[in-house]
Amino acid sequence: MHVWEISRLNYTTHPREWPPLVEVVDTWELPPVLIERYNAAGGEGTALCGIFPEIRRAWASVDNSLFLWRFDKR
């Protein structure tokens, strides 16, 4: 198959009849210091985030700063 033929194929990532991949159970606000750091970069910085469910911690990075906090406490 040629490259130009592959680009014509229709790809689906998740059939509609399947249940959702992610279910939102609860939400928390990000720590204020994290928001401040992101805003200080003028929204131009690189920001990434994730969770470590086994240790009940969330993490986020803004440029060269790393933040780690418990997500099970409000």
C-alpha positions in Angstrom: 0.0 0.0 0.0 1.3 3.4 -0.9 1.5 6.3 1.5 -1.1 8.3 -0.4 -3.5 5.3 -0.1 -3.1 5.1 3.6 -4.0 8.7 4.1 -7.4 8.1 2.5 -8.4 5.5 5.1 -10.9 6.5 7.7 -9.6 5.9 11.2 -11.7 5.7 14.4 -10.3 5.7 17.8 -13.4 4.7 19.8 -16.5 3.1 18.4 -19.7 4.9 19.5 -21.3 1.7 20.9 -18.5 1.3 23.4 -18.7 2.9 26.9 -16.7 6.1 27.4 -12.9 5.7 28.0 -12.9 8.1 30.9 -15.6 8.8 33.5 -15.3 12.0 35.4 -16.0 11.1 39.1 -14.9 14.3 40.8 -12.9 17.4 40.1 -10.5 19.5 42.2 -9.0 22.9 41.6 -5.3 23.1 40.9 -3.2 24.6 43.7 -3.1 28.4 43.6 0.7 28.5 43.4 0.6 26.4 40.2 -1.9 28.7 38.6 0.2 31.7 39.6 3.3 30.2 38.0 1.4 29.4 34.8 0.0 32.9 34.7 3.4 34.4 35.3 4.6 32.7 32.1 1.8 34.6 30.3 0.2 31.4 29.3 3.1 30.8 27.0 4.9 28.2 29.1 4.9 24.4 28.8 2.5 22.8 31.3 2.0 19.0 31.8 0.1 17.1 34.5 -0.8 13.7 35.7 -1.6 11.5 38.7 0.0 8.7 40.7 -3.2 7.0 42.0 -1.3 4.4 44.1 0.2 7.1 46.3 -2.7 9.5 46.0 -0.6 12.3 44.5 -1.0 14.6 41.5 1.8 16.3 39.7 2.1 19.2 37.4 5.0 21.0 35.7 5.2 24.5 34.4 8.4 25.0 32.4 11.2 23.9 34.8 9.0 23.8 38.0 7.6 20.6 39.3 4.6 20.5 41.7 3.4 17.5 43.7 0.4 17.4 46.0 -2.2 15.0 47.6 -5.4 14.9 45.6 -7.4 13.2 48.2 -7.5 16.2 50.6 -9.3 19.4 49.9 
